[in-house]
Amino acid sequence: MNRNSSLYRSLRWMYQPIKASKKLYQEITYIPRRQATLARHQGNPFVGLQIGCGYSHLPGWINTDVLGTPDVDFPIDITGKLPLPDNFLDAIYGSEVIEHIDLTQARLFLAEALRILKPGGVIRLTTPDLSDVCRVFLGLKEKVNVEEFREVWLEGEFSKEIWINSQFRAWGHQHLWTYESLADELSKAGFCAIVRCEPLQTKSNKPQLENIDYRWHNKTLPREFACALIVEANKPG
C-alpha cells in the first residue's frame, strides 16, 4: 500500500487508539514485576539502575530499557516520569542513550534522575562527543582519520560526509552533546561535582562504576575511543 495514500493515512490514524491501548496493557502487566524488583533491591548496600541496557545486563543492577526489549527487569521510558521512588538509587548508568531523546526530554530525564538518586548518588552517562565528531570529520583529531571507519562501516555506502551525517541522523539519534552542554544541563538540573571521565574509569566513590563501560571492553585502537564522551555527576548531599 502506498504510504502517501489517503487510505493508508486513514488506517494509520484508526490504528492509533489500538496501539495506545496495547501499550497501556503491556505497561500495566509489568507493574507487579517492577514492584517486586524494587522491593528486592530496597535496603541493599548498593542499588544501581541501568537505562537503555539492550542485551548488556549488569549483574546486581536493575536493568531497564524501552517496552518490548526482551529480558529486562522492567521497561522504562526515560522521556516521562521514571517509575521509581525518591532517593532510591546509589547510581544511574546510561551507555549511548541520551542522544536518542531530544533536548526537552533530556531535561526532564535529568530532573527525574536527580529525584530518584539518593543524596550523594552518581549518574554516569556515555554519549557521542559532538566536538570530537566534528574534529574527526575535519581531520583535527590526533591519531584518528575518518577513513579508518570505512573498514567497520555496516551501513552500505561510505564517505566522510555520510559518516558525519549518520552521527546526527542515524540509529535514532536526536541530539548530540558537547561536554560543556551536557555539564550545563546537569548543573541546571541540580547536579554537582560534574566531571569528564575516561572509558572504564570512574572519578566517583562508587566502585561499581569502575570498568563498567562494556562498549569499550577489549578495545585498543584510537578510533574506538575517538568520539567518546563520558560524564559523571553527583546529587548533592
N, CA, C and O of each residue as an XYZ file, in Angstrom:
948
protein
N       0.840     -1.196      0.000
C       0.000      0.000      0.000
C       0.876      1.247      0.000
O       1.877      1.303      0.715
N       0.510      2.237     -0.789
C       1.245      3.487     -0.862
C       1.103      4.264      0.453
O      -0.008      4.585      0.874
N       2.235      4.559      1.093
C       2.186      5.239      2.386
C       1.706      6.675      2.276
O       1.346      7.288      3.281
N       1.696      7.208      1.081
C       1.218      8.574      0.886
C      -0.265      8.639      0.531
O      -0.828      9.721      0.370
N      -0.888      7.472      0.412
C      -2.294      7.461      0.016
C      -3.181      7.857      1.179
O      -2.810      7.696      2.342
N      -4.360      8.377      0.855
C      -5.309      8.772      1.897
C      -5.806      7.558      2.673
O      -6.078      7.661      3.869
N      -5.930      6.395      2.001
C      -6.370      5.182      2.682
C      -5.358      4.762      3.735
O      -5.734      4.411      4.854
N      -4.071      4.796      3.383
C      -3.025      4.419      4.347
C      -3.057      5.350      5.553
O      -2.979      4.894      6.694
N      -3.173      6.659      5.305
C      -3.194      7.618      6.407
C      -4.421      7.422      7.288
O      -4.343      7.570      8.508
N      -5.532      7.095      6.685
C      -6.752      6.862      7.459
C      -6.627      5.624      8.336
O      -7.003      5.635      9.508
N      -6.087      4.544      7.741
C      -5.920      3.310      8.508
C      -4.926      3.500      9.648
O      -5.110      2.983     10.750
N      -3.882      4.246      9.359
C      -2.897      4.508     10.403
C      -3.520      5.317     11.533
O      -3.267      5.034     12.704
N      -4.322      6.307     11.205
C      -4.999      7.107     12.225
C      -5.941      6.249     13.049
O      -6.013      6.395     14.270
N      -6.666      5.352     12.385
C      -7.611      4.490     13.088
C      -6.907      3.503     14.016
O      -7.483      3.071     15.015
N      -5.656      3.144     13.689
C      -4.923      2.158     14.484
C      -4.346      2.764     15.764
O      -4.033      2.026     16.698
N      -4.200      4.082     15.831
C      -3.534      4.708     16.969
C      -4.174      4.366     18.311
O      -3.443      4.046     19.248
N      -5.527      4.417     18.458
C      -6.108      4.035     19.760
C      -5.817      2.580     20.135
O      -5.609      2.264     21.307
N      -5.803      1.695     19.127
C      -5.491      0.286     19.397
C      -4.053      0.155     19.870
O      -3.768     -0.571     20.822
N      -3.151      0.858     19.203
C      -1.739      0.822     19.579
C      -1.537      1.355     20.990
O      -0.791      0.769     21.775
N      -2.200      2.466     21.319
C      -2.069      3.047     22.654
C      -2.623      2.112     23.726
O      -2.041      1.984     24.803
N      -3.746      1.462     23.431
C      -4.347      0.527     24.395
C      -3.448     -0.673     24.624
O      -3.306     -1.151     25.750
N      -2.844     -1.155     23.554
C      -1.924     -2.293     23.671
C      -0.728     -1.930     24.528
O      -0.309     -2.716     25.378
N      -0.167     -0.728     24.310
C       0.973     -0.281     25.100
C       0.595     -0.151     26.567
O       1.348     -0.578     27.442
N      -0.568      0.438     26.843
C      -1.017      0.598     28.225
C      -1.176     -0.742     28.907
O      -0.783     -0.902     30.062
N      -1.754     -1.718     28.200
C      -1.927     -3.061     28.761
C      -0.570     -3.681     29.095
O      -0.394     -4.269     30.161
N       0.391     -3.543     28.170
C       1.716     -4.117     28.412
C       2.379     -3.457     29.615
O       3.025     -4.130     30.418
N       2.221     -2.147     29.740
C       2.818     -1.441     30.877
C       2.191     -1.886     32.191
O       2.888     -2.063     33.190
N       0.873     -2.067     32.189
C       0.181     -2.493     33.413
C       0.642     -3.880     33.849
O       0.796     -4.141     35.042
N       0.860     -4.766     32.881
C       1.279     -6.128     33.234
C       2.657     -6.146     33.892
O       2.991     -7.103     34.591
N       3.465     -5.096     33.677
C       4.791     -5.055     34.281
C       4.784     -4.486     35.698
O       5.801     -4.569     36.386
N       3.683     -3.917     36.150
C       3.656     -3.261     37.453
C       4.029     -4.217     38.588
O       4.884     -3.859     39.398
N       3.436     -5.419     38.695
C       3.837     -6.328     39.786
C       5.315     -6.701     39.710
O       5.986     -6.809     40.737
N       5.819     -6.897     38.498
C       7.239     -7.247     38.340
C       8.130     -6.094     38.799
O       9.148     -6.309     39.456
N       7.735     -4.863     38.445
C       8.528     -3.705     38.867
C       8.508     -3.577     40.382
O       9.545     -3.334     40.999
N       7.342     -3.738     40.980
C       7.235     -3.611     42.425
C       8.072     -4.676     43.136
O       8.719     -4.387     44.143
N       8.061     -5.897     42.617
C       8.852     -6.975     43.216
C      10.346     -6.701     43.065
O      11.124     -6.969     43.981
N      10.743     -6.171     41.922
C      12.158     -5.865     41.693
C      12.640     -4.789     42.644
O      13.710     -4.918     43.239
N      11.856     -3.724     42.794
C      12.250     -2.639     43.682
C      12.280     -3.108     45.132
O      13.163     -2.710     45.892
N      11.336     -3.939     45.519
C      11.318     -4.470     46.883
C      12.543     -5.334     47.154
O      13.095     -5.320     48.254
N      12.957     -6.075     46.151
C      14.125     -6.959     46.293
C      15.416     -6.160     46.484
O      16.328     -6.596     47.186
N      15.481     -4.996     45.855
C      16.692     -4.173     45.947
C      16.649     -3.197     47.122
O      17.690     -2.685     47.535
N      15.483     -2.939     47.652
C      15.338     -1.989     48.753
C      16.228     -2.390     49.917
O      16.175     -3.531     50.376
N      17.045     -1.463     50.395
C      17.890     -1.737     51.546
C      19.218     -2.382     51.226
O      20.023     -2.591     52.133
N      19.486     -2.713     49.945
C      20.787     -3.269     49.588
C      21.886     -2.227     49.787
O      21.618     -1.028     49.710
N      23.119     -2.667     50.042
C      24.214     -1.701     50.216
C      24.415     -0.813     48.991
O      24.842      0.335     49.116
N      24.107     -1.346     47.802
C      24.211     -0.572     46.566
C      23.014     -0.903     45.685
O      22.697     -2.071     45.457
N      22.353      0.149     45.192
C      21.235     -0.032     44.275
C      21.540      0.792     43.020
O      21.597      2.021     43.072
N      21.734      0.103     41.899
C      22.061      0.776     40.653
C      21.012      0.519     39.589
O      20.433     -0.566     39.524
N      20.770      1.514     38.758
C      19.815      1.416     37.659
C      20.553      1.633     36.348
O      21.231      2.645     36.169
N      20.419      0.681     35.434
C      20.922      0.885     34.083
C      19.736      1.177     33.164
O      18.772      0.412     33.121
N      19.815      2.280     32.438
C      18.796      2.604     31.448
C      19.318      2.224     30.064
O      20.523      2.254     29.814
N      18.393      1.866     29.166
C      18.806      1.529     27.799
C      19.776      0.375     27.742
O      20.747      0.421     26.988
N      19.536     -0.653     28.518
C      20.520     -1.738     28.648
C      20.650     -2.595     27.397
O      21.710     -3.176     27.165
N      19.591     -2.691     26.574
C      19.644     -3.608     25.441
C      19.872     -5.024     25.928
O      19.156     -5.520     26.798
N      20.893     -5.678     25.351
C      21.219     -7.044     25.756
C      22.361     -7.093     26.770
O      22.786     -8.179     27.165
N      22.859     -5.942     27.192
C      24.016     -5.890     28.092
C      23.538     -5.621     29.515
O      23.358     -4.470     29.912
N      23.338     -6.671     30.263
C      22.846     -6.553     31.621
C      24.005     -6.512     32.611
O      24.967     -7.271     32.492
N      23.900     -5.621     33.584
C      24.911     -5.510     34.628
C      24.486     -6.355     35.825
O      23.406     -6.132     36.373
N      25.300     -7.311     36.241
C      24.936     -8.154     37.390
C      24.713     -7.319     38.648
O      25.516     -6.449     38.984
N      23.618     -7.598     39.326
C      23.315     -6.910     40.568
C      22.629     -5.573     40.393
O      22.203     -4.966     41.376
N      22.511     -5.097     39.154
C      21.848     -3.832     38.864
C      20.401     -4.091     38.447
O      20.034     -5.218     38.112
N      19.588     -3.041     38.470
C      18.265     -3.067     37.850
C      18.475     -2.668     36.392
O      18.902     -1.550     36.104
N      18.176     -3.582     35.481
C      18.453     -3.371     34.055
C      17.146     -3.099     33.317
O      16.236     -3.928     33.313
N      17.067     -1.918     32.690
C      15.829     -1.489     32.059
C      16.075     -0.988     30.643
O      17.191     -0.622     30.275
N      15.010     -0.981     29.867
C      15.031     -0.414     28.517
C      13.585     -0.143     28.126
O      12.673     -0.308     28.937
N      13.384      0.271     26.892
C      12.030      0.607     26.455
C      11.158     -0.644     26.396
O      11.657     -1.767     26.321
N       9.867     -0.427     26.431
C       8.892     -1.509     26.346
C       9.133     -2.332     25.092
O       9.284     -1.778     24.003
N       9.168     -3.646     25.238
C       9.404     -4.538     24.117
C      10.803     -5.112     24.087
O      11.055     -6.081     23.371
N      11.732     -4.530     24.860
C      13.086     -5.085     24.942
C      13.044     -6.356     25.766
O      12.526     -6.341     26.882
N      13.579     -7.466     25.248
C      13.466     -8.735     25.984
C      14.362     -8.783     27.216
O      15.438     -8.187     27.254
N      13.884     -9.510     28.216
C      14.678     -9.887     29.391
C      15.108     -8.724     30.280
O      16.083     -8.849     31.021
N      14.401     -7.593     30.221
C      14.710     -6.518     31.162
C      14.001     -6.790     32.480
O      13.038     -7.556     32.533
N      14.485     -6.157     33.542
C      13.789     -6.294     34.824
C      12.403     -5.682     34.735
O      11.429     -6.257     35.221
N      12.318     -4.516     34.114
C      11.038     -3.905     33.747
C      11.343     -2.764     32.786
O      12.461     -2.249     32.781
N      10.368     -2.359     31.970
C      10.626     -1.294     30.991
C      10.574      0.091     31.618
O       9.830      0.332     32.568
N      11.379      0.996     31.071
C      11.353      2.401     31.468
C      11.448      3.250     30.208
O      12.310      3.035     29.356
N      10.552      4.211     30.111
C      10.610      5.235     29.073
C      11.186      6.484     29.723
O      10.519      7.123     30.537
N      12.421      6.841     29.371
C      13.086      7.938     30.066
C      12.590      9.304     29.615
O      13.065     10.326     30.111
N      11.636      9.340     28.678
C      11.077     10.634     28.270
C       9.918     11.073     29.160
O       9.349     12.144     28.947
N       9.563     10.259     30.153
C       8.478     10.603     31.070
C       8.908     10.424     32.510
O      10.086     10.207     32.791
N       7.971     10.513     33.408
C       8.264     10.334     34.832
C       8.785      8.920     35.062
O       8.182      7.951     34.601
N       9.893      8.801     35.766
C      10.509      7.498     35.996
C       9.787      6.780     37.139
O       9.549      7.379     38.188
N       9.434      5.495     36.947
C       8.603      4.783     37.927
C       9.406      4.228     39.103
O       9.357      3.034     39.399
N      10.140      5.112     39.760
C      10.911      4.747     40.947
C      10.693      5.802     42.023
O      10.416      6.959     41.707
N      10.814      5.415     43.291
C      10.584      6.364     44.381
C      11.736      7.343     44.541
O      12.836      7.119     44.034
N      11.471      8.421     45.247
C      12.507      9.410     45.555
C      13.647      8.766     46.343
O      13.430      7.853     47.140
N      14.867      9.256     46.107
C      16.034      8.898     46.936
C      16.213      7.378     47.055
O      16.445      6.854     48.144
N      16.103      6.696     45.942
C      16.130      5.232     45.962
C      17.460      4.657     45.490
O      17.855      3.587     45.952
N      18.154      5.328     44.593
C      19.299      4.743     43.897
C      20.627      5.339     44.348
O      20.718      6.511     44.716
N      21.659      4.485     44.306
C      23.028      4.956     44.521
C      23.680      5.399     43.220
O      24.572      6.247     43.231
N      23.244      4.835     42.101
C      23.858      5.187     40.819
C      22.896      4.914     39.681
O      22.053      4.019     39.747
N      23.046      5.714     38.630
C      22.344      5.514     37.362
C      23.398      5.461     36.267
O      24.315      6.281     36.234
N      23.260      4.489     35.374
C      24.209      4.358     34.263
C      23.439      4.261     32.958
O      22.497      3.479     32.833
N      23.855      5.069     31.982
C      23.241      5.025     30.658
C      24.317      5.085     29.596
O      24.990      6.106     29.451
N      24.487      4.011     28.856
C      25.505      3.938     27.813
C      24.872      4.177     26.451
O      24.076      3.365     25.980
N      25.229      5.303     25.814
C      24.747      5.654     24.477
C      23.208      5.672     24.444
O      22.583      5.030     23.600
N      22.631      6.409     25.368
C      21.173      6.505     25.490
C      20.682      7.930     25.276
O      19.730      8.153     24.528
N      21.326      8.898     25.931
C      20.760     10.243     25.995
C      20.718     10.934     24.639
O      19.937     11.867     24.450
N      21.536     10.496     23.699
C      21.483     11.087     22.349
C      20.248     10.649     21.565
O      19.980     11.184     20.489
N      19.492      9.680     22.091
C      18.297      9.171     21.419
C      17.028      9.921     21.811
O      15.940      9.584     21.344
N      17.160     10.941     22.667
C      15.999     11.751     23.035
C      16.331     13.217     22.764
O      17.500     13.597     22.709
N      15.295     14.032     22.596
C      15.552     15.427     22.263
C      15.885     16.222     23.526
O      15.843     15.691     24.636
N      16.212     17.486     23.343
C      16.703     18.300     24.444
C      15.659     18.471     25.547
O      15.990     18.374     26.729
N      14.410     18.723     25.175
C      13.355     18.876     26.181
C      13.191     17.598     26.997
O      13.068     17.651     28.220
N      13.190     16.457     26.324
C      13.067     15.170     27.009
C      14.280     14.909     27.902
O      14.140     14.370     28.999
N      15.461     15.288     27.434
C      16.673     15.089     28.223
C      16.625     15.901     29.513
O      17.059     15.429     30.563
N      16.103     17.109     29.434
C      15.985     17.934     30.641
C      15.042     17.303     31.659
O      15.315     17.322     32.859
N      13.940     16.747     31.183
C      13.015     16.052     32.082
C      13.689     14.830     32.690
O      13.548     14.570     33.885
N      14.424     14.078     31.868
C      15.108     12.884     32.380
C      16.118     13.252     33.472
O      16.169     12.590     34.508
N      16.914     14.291     33.255
C      17.919     14.661     34.250
C      17.261     15.102     35.554
O      17.770     14.803     36.634
N      16.134     15.811     35.465
C      15.405     16.198     36.676
C      14.887     14.969     37.414
O      14.954     14.904     38.641
N      14.373     13.999     36.668
C      13.882     12.765     37.273
C      15.028     11.939     37.857
O      14.882     11.332     38.918
N      16.160     11.918     37.166
C      17.318     11.181     37.672
C      17.771     11.744     39.013
O      18.112     10.990     39.924
N      17.775     13.063     39.131
C      18.139     13.679     40.405
C      17.162     13.268     41.500
O      17.571     12.992     42.628
N      15.889     13.227     41.174
C      14.863     12.880     42.157
C      15.048     11.475     42.712
O      14.923     11.269     43.919
N      15.341     10.519     41.862
C      15.375      9.114     42.299
C      16.727      8.691     42.856
O      16.836      7.614     43.442
N      17.763      9.515     42.688
C      19.052      9.221     43.308
C      19.038      9.611     44.778
O      18.383     10.576     45.173
N      19.761      8.857     45.572
C      19.978      9.244     46.963
C      20.918     10.448     47.009
O      21.683     10.657     46.068
N      20.880     11.241     48.076
C      21.908     12.263     48.244
C      23.302     11.633     48.168
O      23.589     10.650     48.851
N      24.159     12.214     47.330
C      25.477     11.632     47.104
C      25.505     10.601     46.004
O      26.573     10.096     45.656
N      24.344     10.275     45.445
C      24.292      9.325     44.341
C      24.931      9.896     43.078
O      25.102     11.107     42.942
N      25.280      8.993     42.154
C      26.043      9.371     40.968
C      25.314      8.936     39.706
O      24.771      7.833     39.640
N      25.306      9.806     38.711
C      24.850      9.440     37.372
C      26.067      9.403     36.456
O      26.908     10.302     36.496
N      26.157      8.369     35.636
C      27.243      8.235     34.657
C      26.597      8.019     33.297
O      25.831      7.075     33.104
N      26.917      8.905     32.357
C      26.356      8.849     31.015
C      27.469      8.802     29.986
O      28.440      9.552     30.080
N      27.331      7.915     28.997
C      28.226      7.927     27.851
C      27.405      8.280     26.617
O      26.250      7.875     26.489
N      28.015      9.039     25.714
C      27.310      9.513     24.532
C      28.340      9.980     23.519
O      29.463     10.295     23.914
N      28.018     10.039     22.230
C      28.978     10.586     21.271
C      29.296     12.047     21.578
O      28.416     12.826     21.946
N      30.557     12.399     21.422
C      31.017     13.763     21.685
C      30.890     14.588     20.412
O      31.593     14.338     19.433
N      29.998     15.567     20.424
C      29.767     16.394     19.248
C      31.042     17.086     18.778
O      31.305     17.155     17.578
N      31.824     17.594     19.709
C      33.064     18.282     19.333
C      34.036     17.333     18.651
O      34.649     17.689     17.644
N      34.183     16.120     19.195
C      35.126     15.177     18.604
C      34.615     14.605     17.291
O      35.414     14.297     16.406
N      33.304     14.454     17.143
C      32.753     14.057     15.842
C      33.185     15.063     14.780
O      33.605     14.680     13.689
N      33.081     16.339     15.101
C      33.474     17.379     14.145
C      34.980     17.375     13.917
O      35.436     17.571     12.790
N      35.753     17.155     14.970
C      37.208     17.105     14.810
C      37.626     15.959     13.902
O      38.504     16.124     13.056
N      37.001     14.794     14.072
C      37.315     13.656     13.206
C      36.983     13.995     11.759
O      37.786     13.738     10.862
N      35.821     14.564     11.528
C      35.400     14.926     10.171
C      36.370     15.919      9.529
O      36.674     15.808      8.341
N      36.853     16.884     10.304
C      37.729     17.930      9.771
C      39.202     17.526      9.742
O      40.054     18.298      9.304
N      39.496     16.313     10.209
C      40.881     15.867     10.225
C      41.707     16.499     11.324
O      42.924     16.624     11.189
N      41.061     16.903     12.416
C      41.744     17.593     13.504
C      41.898     16.727     14.751
O      42.375     17.194     15.785
N      41.498     15.477     14.646
C      41.594     14.575     15.799
C      42.899     13.800     15.716
O      43.124     13.052     14.765
N      43.746     13.977     16.702
C      45.060     13.352     16.698
C      44.942     11.823     16.661
O      44.162     11.230     17.406
N      45.713     11.215     15.802
C      45.840      9.752     15.675
C      44.619      9.079     15.063
O      44.572      7.850     14.992
N      43.619      9.859     14.614
C      42.404      9.253     14.055
C      42.066      9.937     12.738
O      42.043     11.165     12.648
N      41.804      9.126     11.722
C      41.367      9.621     10.415
C      39.992      9.051     10.134
O      39.743      7.874     10.392
N      39.089      9.880      9.606
C      37.725      9.421      9.371
C      37.685      8.203      8.450
O      36.761      7.395      8.549
N      38.664      8.051      7.558
C      38.680      6.913      6.639
C      38.858      5.583      7.369
O      38.524      4.529      6.827
N      39.377      5.626      8.580
C      39.538      4.398      9.353
C      38.195      3.751      9.678
O      38.128      2.546      9.919
N      37.132      4.544      9.685
C      35.817      3.997      9.997
C      35.226      3.222      8.823
O      34.247      2.496      8.994
N      35.806      3.369      7.637
C      35.307      2.660      6.466
C      35.359      1.149      6.649
O      34.447      0.436      6.230
N      36.424      0.664      7.274
C      36.618     -0.784      7.390
C      35.655     -1.454      8.358
O      35.525     -2.678      8.359
N      34.974     -0.654      9.189
C      33.984     -1.247     10.111
C      32.582     -0.725      9.820
O      31.662     -0.942     10.608
N      32.415     -0.043      8.698
C      31.126      0.556      8.353
C      30.157     -0.507      7.892
O      30.483     -1.288      6.998
N      28.968     -0.556      8.480
C      27.976     -1.590      8.167
C      26.727     -1.010      7.523
O      25.729     -1.715      7.370
N      26.767      0.259      7.144
C      25.560      0.933      6.681
C      25.503      1.100      5.163
O      24.701      1.891      4.665
N      26.342      0.367      4.415
C      26.330      0.489      2.961
C      27.382      1.464      2.475
O      28.543      1.384      2.876
N      26.978      2.391      1.609
C      27.909      3.358      1.043
C      28.583      4.183      2.134
O      27.958      4.544      3.131
N      29.875      4.478      1.932
C      30.632      5.234      2.934
C      31.341      6.407      2.294
O      31.931      6.284      1.221
N      31.277      7.535      2.955
C      32.119      8.689      2.684
C      32.193      9.463      3.989
O      31.420      9.198      4.909
N      33.103     10.404      4.080
C      33.185     11.143      5.346
C      31.927     11.981      5.571
O      31.545     12.226      6.715
N      31.277     12.426      4.481
C      30.032     13.175      4.619
C      28.902     12.285      5.114
O      28.115     12.691      5.969
N      28.822     11.065      4.574
C      27.823     10.109      5.046
C      28.081      9.774      6.514
O      27.150      9.666      7.311
N      29.356      9.612      6.857
C      29.710      9.260      8.236
C      29.241     10.324      9.215
O      28.606     10.002     10.219
N      29.548     11.596      8.936
C      29.176     12.627      9.912
C      27.663     12.823      9.948
O      27.110     13.083     11.016
N      26.984     12.706      8.814
C      25.524     12.803      8.838
C      24.910     11.695      9.672
O      23.909     11.906     10.357
N      25.506     10.518      9.616
C      24.966      9.399     10.398
C      25.066      9.673     11.895
O      24.202      9.245     12.660
N      26.101     10.376     12.314
C      26.241     10.676     13.734
C      25.064     11.507     14.250
O      24.656     11.380     15.404
N      24.528     12.360     13.373
C      23.415     13.217     13.768
C      22.049     12.588     13.499
O      21.093     12.861     14.224
N      21.945     11.748     12.466
C      20.629     11.357     11.967
C      20.323      9.864     12.066
O      19.156      9.477     12.134
N      21.343      9.033     12.076
C      21.114      7.581     12.020
C      20.915      6.999     13.417
O      21.172      7.652     14.428
N      20.442      5.734     13.440
C      20.340      4.939     14.667
C      19.433      5.587     15.725
O      19.555      5.293     16.914
N      18.540      6.455     15.293
C      17.630      7.085     16.225
C      18.209      8.271     16.977
O      17.603      8.741     17.940
N      19.367      8.766     16.561
C      19.960      9.918     17.248
C      19.100     11.165     17.048
O      18.626     11.440     15.945
N      18.910     11.911     18.130
C      18.118     13.137     18.077
C      18.876     14.380     18.530
O      18.593     15.487     18.072
N      19.839     14.193     19.428
C      20.547     15.371     19.946
C      21.935     14.943     20.405
O      22.067     14.119     21.310
N      22.973     15.506     19.779
C      24.348     15.227     20.193
C      24.833     16.299     21.157
O      24.406     17.452     21.104
N      25.733     15.888     22.036
C      26.171     16.733     23.138
C      27.661     17.023     23.068
O      28.451     16.184     22.635
N      28.039     18.228     23.502
C      29.407     18.510     23.895
C      29.505     18.298     25.403
O      28.493     18.210     26.099
N      30.734     18.217     25.893
C      30.877     18.134     27.349
C      30.262     19.360     28.016
O      29.577     19.252     29.034
N      30.520     20.537     27.420
C      30.044     21.778     28.021
C      28.523     21.833     28.095
O      27.965     22.251     29.109
N      27.850     21.412     27.022
C      26.383     21.488     27.022
C      25.764     20.474     27.980
O      24.775     20.778     28.647
N      26.336     19.276     28.053
C      25.801     18.272     28.969
C      26.071     18.674     30.417
O      25.201     18.525     31.275
N      27.275     19.185     30.692
C      27.587     19.637     32.048
C      26.664     20.780     32.459
O      26.248     20.854     33.616
N      26.343     21.667     31.528
C      25.457     22.787     31.828
C      24.061     22.302     32.187
O      23.458     22.792     33.142
N      23.540     21.338     31.424
C      22.197     20.826     31.719
C      22.177     20.037     33.025
O      21.194     20.096     33.764
N      23.242     19.303     33.316
C      23.318     18.599     34.599
C      23.320     19.588     35.754
O      22.650     19.379     36.765
N      24.070     20.655     35.597
C      24.115     21.674     36.645
C      22.752     22.331     36.832
O      22.313     22.528     37.965
N      22.081     22.671     35.739
C      20.757     23.283     35.836
C      19.748     22.337     36.493
O      18.823     22.786     37.170
N      19.926     21.030     36.294
C      19.018     20.053     36.904
C      19.257     19.912     38.401
O      18.411     19.377     39.116
N      20.423     20.397     38.887
C      20.714     20.320     40.316
C      21.896     19.451     40.682
O      22.191     19.289     41.866
N      22.588     18.881     39.694
C      23.751     18.034     39.968
C      24.974     18.891     40.265
O      25.040     20.062     39.892
N      25.946     18.275     40.950
C      27.199     18.954     41.263
C      28.350     17.985     40.974
O      28.130     16.848     40.555
N      29.575     18.451     41.204
C      30.771     17.628     41.005
C      30.745     16.949     39.630
O      30.947     15.740     39.519
N      30.497     17.742     38.595
C      30.366     17.228     37.232
C      31.755     17.108     36.617
O      32.491     18.092     36.545
N      32.114     15.903     36.173
C      33.458     15.662     35.645
C      33.383     14.798     34.392
O      32.453     14.015     34.196
N      34.394     14.972     33.561
C      34.553     14.110     32.392
C      35.461     12.953     32.779
O      36.456     13.146     33.477
N      35.121     11.757     32.328
C      35.876     10.554     32.690
C      36.423      9.865     31.444
O      35.920     10.052     30.336
N      37.453      9.075     31.652
C      37.957      8.190     30.608
C      37.119      6.915     30.591
O      36.549      6.539     31.615
N      37.036      6.237     29.425
C      36.337      4.957     29.388
C      36.899      3.985     30.418
O      38.110      3.902     30.624
N      35.992      3.252     31.058
C      36.315      2.191     32.005
C      36.889      2.699     33.325
O      37.323      1.899     34.154
N      36.899      4.022     33.533
C      37.417      4.596     34.772
C      36.371      5.519     35.384
O      35.667      6.242     34.678
N      36.284      5.481     36.700
C      35.361      6.370     37.400
C      36.129      7.344     38.271
O      37.198      7.019     38.789
N      35.580      8.546     38.432
C      36.121      9.518     39.373
C      35.219      9.649     40.588
O      35.405     10.536     41.421
N      34.239      8.757     40.681
C      33.293      8.791     41.795
C      33.788      7.917     42.940
O      34.843      7.288     42.853
N      33.006      7.892     44.011
C      33.300      6.993     45.134
C      32.494      5.704     45.041
O      32.305      5.004     46.035
N      32.014      5.396     43.816
C      31.228      4.176     43.598
C      32.074      3.174     42.815
O      32.187      3.301     41.596
N      32.667      2.190     43.473
C      33.486      1.217     42.743
C      32.685      0.436     41.706
O      33.261     -0.126     40.774
N      31.370      0.397     41.858
C      30.525     -0.310     40.887
C      30.554      0.364     39.514
O      30.142     -0.250     38.530
N      31.024      1.597     39.421
C      31.113      2.300     38.141
C      32.468      2.113     37.457
O      32.665      2.569     36.330
N      33.382      1.453     38.127
C      34.683      1.173     37.525
C      34.570      0.028     36.531
O      33.939     -0.991     36.815
N      35.177      0.197     35.375
C      35.236     -0.861     34.356
C      33.852     -1.269     33.854
O      33.646     -2.406     33.431
N      32.906     -0.331     33.906
C      31.514     -0.656     33.601
C      31.176     -0.488     32.122
O      30.171     -1.024     31.656
N      31.992      0.239     31.386
C      31.652      0.626     30.012
C      31.906     -0.521     29.042
O      32.969     -0.607     28.427
N      30.915     -1.399     28.915
C      31.094     -2.614     28.123
C      31.360     -2.319     26.655
O      31.921     -3.171     25.967
N      30.988     -1.160     26.147
C      31.250     -0.826     24.751
C      32.744     -0.702     24.469
O      33.170     -0.798     23.318
N      33.535     -0.492     25.508
C      34.971     -0.318     25.302
C      35.794     -1.458     25.866
O      37.021     -1.361     25.896
N      35.180     -2.511     26.306
C      35.935     -3.675     26.753
C      36.704     -4.269     25.566
O      36.162     -4.402     24.469
N      37.950     -4.616     25.798
C      38.805     -5.248     24.790
C      39.038     -4.365     23.567
O      39.363     -4.875     22.495
N      38.877     -3.050     23.711
C      39.160     -2.125     22.614
C      40.552     -1.532     22.812
O      40.964     -1.251     23.938
N      41.271     -1.347     21.707
C      42.639     -0.842     21.805
C      42.961      0.242     20.777
O      43.912      1.000     20.971
N      42.193      0.336     19.688
C      42.509      1.266     18.614
C      42.033      2.674     18.951
O      40.963      2.836     19.537
N      42.814      3.704     18.588
C      42.401      5.084     18.886
C      41.022      5.441     18.347
O      40.285      6.186     18.991
N      40.659      4.917     17.163
C      39.353      5.272     16.600
C      38.195      4.773     17.470
O      37.102      5.338     17.438
N      38.440      3.707     18.251
C      37.374      3.138     19.068
C      37.019      4.040     20.261
O      35.963      3.880     20.874
N      37.894      4.971     20.577
C      37.663      5.910     21.673
C      37.511      7.345     21.165
O      37.347      8.275     21.955
N      37.566      7.517     19.839
C      37.723      8.855     19.263
C      36.594      9.805     19.600
O      36.832     11.001     19.769
N      35.373      9.309     19.701
C      34.209     10.192     19.892
C      33.491      9.929     21.208
O      32.302     10.222     21.340
N      34.208      9.377     22.182
C      33.577      9.018     23.454
C      33.483     10.215     24.389
O      34.483     10.871     24.680
N      32.283     10.485     24.849
C      32.049     11.479     25.886
C      31.449     10.753     27.089
O      30.368     10.173     26.988
N      32.134     10.784     28.204
C      31.672     10.109     29.415
C      31.685     11.109     30.559
O      32.717     11.703     30.871
N      30.530     11.286     31.176
C      30.365     12.307     32.205
C      29.766     11.670     33.456
O      28.852     10.850     33.376
N      30.295     12.059     34.600
C      29.704     11.689     35.888
C      29.297     12.950     36.648
O      29.927     14.000     36.522
N      28.240     12.825     37.433
C      27.778     13.947     38.256
C      27.123     13.401     39.514
O      26.574     12.299     39.517
N      27.190     14.191     40.585
C      26.654     13.780     41.873
C      25.393     14.539     42.225
O      25.231     15.704     41.863
N      24.497     13.862     42.939
C      23.399     14.559     43.604
C      23.933     15.133     44.902
O      24.532     14.392     45.681
N      23.749     16.399     45.169
C      24.264     16.972     46.417
C      23.743     16.222     47.638
O      22.616     15.726     47.660
N      24.593     16.157     48.641
C      24.154     15.504     49.858
C      25.305     14.979     50.677
O      25.092     14.398     51.741
